[in-house]
Amino acid sequence: MAPPDLHRPPRRPHAWLPVAAASQLLVGLAWWQWGWPAGVALLLATHGVFFWGVMKPGSRLFAPVLTRLPTREPVVWLTIDDGPSDDTGPILDLLDAHAAKATFFLVGERAARRPELVREIVRRGHEVGNHSQRHPQAWFWALGPRRMRREVAEAQGVLTALAGTPPRWFRAVVGMANPFLAAPLREHGLARVAWSARGFDALEPEPRKVVARIGRDLRPGAIVLLHEGAGHGRNVEVLGLLLERVAELGYRCVVPEP
């Protein structure tokens, strides 16, 4: 169902560097020509653009990112972050019961502790994606190039060994587009995936509120962001309600074809 160019690893991972350098040269020239008020204003503006590029999950400033499937068919792509966890088994059972497929964006060190769950995900016909090695939630946006390379490469190695094939997709931690992420994505042939529908299920403990939020954004080709293993313990219930809602609306849950 997916066009051949859907999977798009970054081709020019450092293209932003000359743009950043040119912008700061422009700041310096403005400061010299018109004084500090103009210089500071332009400095804040240029830094604001780059900050937006980091914090906005769907930003393409630093690398391509997929936010929805380009289709008019009644299909959605379920993506489940942060596993494997105690929720993985019940989630797999629910997906089987609804003949639904999903991509599990797994954390490398968690997968290494529960290899049987990774293999079960694959055995049941689902897809494994890379969600970093250690899930540095507070600092992913600010990681330097060496640490970022390790986060991607180590998870890719662990998940490839357990799943039998290398992941094709990467979900940034909290969706943030760190400028140093593009280079390791290119190195490992990974394409970044964001989302177009979310219910904040990692935080919201009321499943019906989560499903209602997601339902407002369900469209053909929607990429749905879900989580497993949240502290409130209701992610499985959220998925059950969501799968019922998706079926009521006449949608199918698929993963993009290779």
CORTA-V936736 format. One record per residue. N is the residue number from 1. RES is the residue in one small letter. PSI is psi as a letter, one per 20 degrees, with the letter a starting at -180 (999 if undefined). D_LAST is the distance of its C-alpha to the last C-alpha in Angstrom with 2 decimals. Layout:
n-><N N>
res-><RES RES>
psi-><PSI PSI>
d_last-><D_LAST D_LAST>
//
This chain:
n-><1 2 3 4 5 6 7 8 9 10 11 12 13 14 15 16 17 18 19 20 21 22 23 24 25 26 27 28 29 30 31 32 33 34 35 36 37 38 39 40 41 42 43 44 45 46 47 48 49 50 51 52 53 54 55 56 57 58 59 60 61 62 63 64 65 66 67 68 69 70 71 72 73 74 75 76 77 78 79 80 81 82 83 84 85 86 87 88 89 90 91 92 93 94 95 96 97 98 99 100 101 102 103 104 105 106 107 108 109 110 111 112 113 114 115 116 117 118 119 120 121 122 123 124 125 126 127 128 129 130 131 132 133 134 135 136 137 138 139 140 141 142 143 144 145 146 147 148 149 150 151 152 153 154 155 156 157 158 159 160 161 162 163 164 165 166 167 168 169 170 171 172 173 174 175 176 177 178 179 180 181 182 183 184 185 186 187 188 189 190 191 192 193 194 195 196 197 198 199 200 201 202 203 204 205 206 207 208 209 210 211 212 213 214 215 216 217 218 219 220 221 222 223 224 225 226 227 228 229 230 231 232 233 234 235 236 237 238 239 240 241 242 243 244 245 246 247 248 249 250 251 252 253 254 255 256 257 258>
res-><m a p p d l h r p p r r p h a w l p v a a a s q l l v g l a w w q w g w p a g v a l l l a t h g v f f w g v m k p g s r l f a p v l t r l p t r e p v v w l t i d d g p s d d t g p i l d l l d a h a a k a t f f l v g e r a a r r p e l v r e i v r r g h e v g n h s q r h p q a w f w a l g p r r m r r e v a e a q g v l t a l a g t p p r w f r a v v g m a n p f l a a p l r e h g l a r v a w s a r g f d a l e p e p r k v v a r i g r d l r p g a i v l l h e g a g h g r n v e v l g l l l e r v a e l g y r c v v p e p>
psi-><i p q h j h o n q p h m i j h h g h g g g h h h g h g g g h g h g j r h g g g g g h g h g g h h g h g g h g h o h j p j h h q q p p i r p m q j q m q q o p p o q j a r a h i g g h g h g g g g h j l q q r p o o q p g h h h h h m h h h g h h g g h j j r q p r p k r g i m m g h j h h j q r h g h g g g g g g g h g g g h g h h h i q p q h q p o q p j j q m p i j h h g h g g h j k q p p p c r i p q j l i h g p i o h h g g h g g g h h j p r p j q o p p r r q j q h i k j h g h g g g h g h g g g h h i k q q o r q q q 999>
d_last-><9.75 8.16 9.59 8.23 10.26 9.20 8.18 11.71 13.48 17.22 18.72 22.35 22.73 26.52 27.08 28.80 31.51 33.60 33.37 34.71 37.41 38.48 38.75 41.04 43.09 43.58 44.73 47.22 48.59 49.02 50.82 53.11 53.81 54.21 54.75 53.08 52.52 50.24 48.63 47.90 46.55 44.15 43.19 42.31 40.37 38.20 37.59 36.81 34.00 32.39 33.02 31.33 28.31 28.14 28.94 27.02 23.58 22.23 24.02 22.40 25.50 24.14 20.40 17.73 16.79 14.79 17.34 16.08 13.49 14.98 15.78 19.08 17.92 19.50 16.53 16.35 14.05 16.20 16.06 18.73 20.28 22.85 22.46 22.94 26.30 28.74 26.85 23.62 25.05 26.52 23.40 21.40 24.26 24.20 20.53 21.22 24.33 22.59 19.57 17.47 14.21 14.00 12.74 15.67 16.48 18.83 21.81 22.12 25.79 25.52 22.77 25.05 27.86 26.01 23.66 24.09 22.46 19.28 19.15 19.98 17.16 14.69 17.05 17.01 13.32 12.63 10.63 12.67 13.00 15.77 18.93 21.37 23.63 26.76 25.97 28.85 29.19 32.46 31.74 28.06 28.97 31.68 30.24 31.09 28.79 29.59 29.10 25.85 24.51 25.61 24.07 20.56 21.02 22.81 20.37 17.47 19.68 20.71 17.38 15.88 19.05 19.03 15.47 15.12 11.94 11.97 10.87 8.60 10.78 14.58 17.15 20.51 23.49 25.23 22.80 25.04 23.98 26.04 26.61 26.01 22.49 20.77 21.90 20.40 17.08 17.06 18.37 15.58 12.63 12.40 12.13 14.81 14.68 18.01 18.94 20.96 22.74 24.54 27.68 28.74 28.45 28.90 32.43 33.46 34.96 35.39 32.37 33.56 33.82 30.26 28.93 31.25 29.92 26.28 27.37 28.93 25.65 23.48 22.20 19.39 16.24 18.13 16.64 19.17 20.45 22.01 23.56 24.88 28.06 30.07 33.79 34.83 33.08 31.87 28.09 27.71 30.16 28.31 25.10 27.19 28.88 25.76 24.05 27.32 27.42 23.90 24.91 28.18 26.57 24.44 20.99 18.08 16.02 12.25 9.19 6.51 3.82 0.00>
//
